Amino acid sequence: MVGYIPETYTIIHAKDGKGAKVQNAWGVQIDRFGNAIYPFNTPYTFNTISIDPSHLSTNINFITNQTQVIPKKYSAQIALFETQKFSNILFNIYSPKSPPIGSQLYDFNNKIIGFLSPSQQIIIEDEKSLTYSTKLIWGDNDSDFCIIEPINISTIKKIKTEYFNIIDVECI
């Protein structure tokens, strides 16, 4: 039927969710404003609405990608999906101490902000934590750590790739 208007539908909002597809709704995806219409609700029953985040940018993450609504007939309701935006910085770690895989990177608040991969790399999601010295720890001995100096984010040369900003750092 051309021009079909659903009698019961859900308005989906996901800030920064542009391009994510709505599951079980052929052709429905979130627009540049973060909105979509899910037109396949059944009134007075649980309707599960899910978002497929596989077409999102790598710096966007859904906190939850599924919700349920119980609409009344001839109504519209809103389903909010919370997203987070990340910096997605990839550290290439160079260190004379050769830290082992799984070493933990701590910020100035002693919060873990990343783990060392087999290729001596760490993905950092929040660039603000890099404006202070960070500490890579891999054991209980007093010598089982190295320090990465603070990074001035505005002046550092970021090598742009499709997914990450790659930064070479020395851990001493």
N, C-alpha and C positions, 0 to 999 in steps of 0.2 A: 504494500500500500504506500503510495507516494504521499509525503507530507504527514505521515503518522505522528501524532503527538501523544505520548504516554499519559495515562491518567494518574499514575503514581510514579514518582521518580525521586532520585537522590542527587543533590548537588555535591560534588566532591571538591574539596579544596586541599591542596598540598603546596604550600609555598616552595618555590624553587624546584617543583616536581615536573617541570616541562619535559614532555616526551615519554613519561612513564605510561604504560598501557594499563587499562582497567581490565582485569581478568574476567572471563565469561561475559564480555561485552564486545563483540566483534567490531573493530574499527574505532573504539572509544579510547582516547588517550588524553592526558592532561595537557592543556594548552599553555601558552607562554605566560598567562596570568596565574597559573596554578590551579585552574578549574576544569571540571569535566562534568558531564551529565550521565548518570547511570539510569537508563530508562527501563530496566527490566525488573522492577520490584513487584513482589506479590503482597498485597495488603494483608495486614493482621497476622503475619508470620515473620519468623526470623529470616532476614535477607543478609547474606554474607557478601561484603564488598571487599575485594582484594586488589592490590596494586602490584604489578610486575615491574620491579625497579631495574630490570636488566638493560633498559635503554637510557638510563640516566647517566649523567656525567659522573666520573669516579669521585668527584669531590662532594657529592650529595648522598646522604644516607637517610632512609626512612627510619624513624624511631619505631613505628609499627606500620605494617603494610596491609593490615586486615582489620575490619570492624564489622559490627552487625547493627542493622536497623530494623525496627518493627514499624512500618508506616501505616497510617490510616489511608483508606481509599480516597482518591482525589487529592492527595497531599504531596507536598515536597518537603524534604528534610535535608539537612546538611550533614555531611560526614567529613570531619577534619582529620587530616593525616599530618602529623608533625614530622618535619625534616630537619636535618643538621647539615651545615655547610662546613667542609674541612679544607685545610690548606694543602694537604697531600704533598708534602715535601719528602723526598727520598735522599737520605744521607748515605754517601759512600764513605765508610769509616776507614781511615788509615791510622794504624797505631803500631809502634814498635813492640808493644806488649802482647800482641795477638790475642785479643779477647775471644773466648769460645762462643759458639752458637748459643743463643738463648740469653746472653748477657742482657741485663736490664738497664735501660736509660732512664735516669731520674731527673726531674726538673728541680728548680730551686726550692720548691715546697716539699721535696722528697716524695713526689708522686711519680709513679711509673708512666712514662710517655711513649715507650717503645721497646721492642726486643730485637736483638741482633740476629740477622738471618745467616744462613750458610754462606752467602756471598758477601758477607761483611757490610750489610746494608740495614738501615732502619727507616721505616715509614713514620713520619711525624705528621700528626693530624692538625696540631695547633701551633702555628708559627710564633705566637706570642711567648710561648715557653722557651723559645730559643734566644730571647733577648738577654737572658742570664746564663751563667755557666751551667752546663749539664754534666752529669756524672754517669759513666758507664761502669756498672758493678757486676762482677761475675763470681765472687766467692766471699768467704768469711774472713780471710786474711786482710791485714791492713794494706797490703800492696795489690789487692785484687780489684783495682779500679783504674780508670783514667778519666781525665777531664777534657771536655770540649768547651773551648772559649765561647763567650757570647757572640751572637751573629747579628749584625746590623741588617735587618731584613730589607730596608729601603735602599741600601747601597750594594748589596750583594748581587753578583751576576747570577741569575737563575737561568739554567739551561732548560728551555721549555720543550717538553715532549708532549705526546698526546695525553698522557695521564699524570705525570708528575713533574715537579720542579726538582731537578737533581742538583745537589750541593755536595761537593767534596769537602770533607772536614778531617782534621787531624785530632786524634784523641791521645793526649800526652799525660 
